[in-house]
Amino acid sequence: MELTFIGMGYLGAGIGAGLVLIGAAYGIGRLASSALEGTARQPEAANAIRTTMIIPAALIEGIALLALVICLLIVMNFGMPKEEQLSKVQTEQVK
């Protein structure tokens, strides 16, 4: 039972990290596509469009990185022994 719980935690963190990466890639792709389309329609506004595009792209990447760190923290938390596990191991060592 304990191994199933730990395995499901790892699976959930992995799926969460994958969904975060897919969402961030999709968002940045849509952003870049729209910026390129705007530049193609109005080449004289390319500098303004580029600067306007960089800020949201950085924010999307920052949120994606934060979500990946949270997924890694979840994985590390599942790998850490819990209090009842530690007390169980200590009791077995005493016997």
Order of alpha helices (4+ residues) and beta strands (2+ residues): alpha-alpha-alpha
